[in-house]
Amino acid sequence: MSVKCLKSGFAHICLFAAMFMLLACEKTLEVDPNEVAGSFYTHLKNKDFEAASQMLSEGILGTASRQRWIDFMANVQTDLGGLKNIRIRNVETNTVRAGRMFTFDVSGQYENGNSAETLTLFQSLSASDLEIVSYVVKANGLKAVVPY
């Protein structure tokens, strides 16, 4: 065997070992992303904005205070009326360098109209739970602005 073949084989073995170690670091989820999203929307439907805000990540709270997020969630229902129902239209899962993202495309039904919403959950490689890293609501007549 030539030295070139040995070097190439060793490089491949190192690459596979690195990929295996990266996968071994990823923890299994202890919660279902659909249940987390459902819980968040249950809090919104019950107008328990404090409980909903407790599900927000520290990163999202770094862009705006918890109170500004609570105010935003309340203002959405002031503008659109109470949340009556939601329908999850699509869930997209992406693996990123630091973990996994679950992006929910949600149709919201409010007393005074409908919305298109995006809820993004994140699981870091070192965690087994999920946190909300983004929540966006778009609707006709909505004056509330996402506090980013």
Salt bridges, closest charged atoms under 4 A:
GLU26 OE2 - ARG100 NE 3.40
ASP105 OD2 - ARG89 NE 3.80
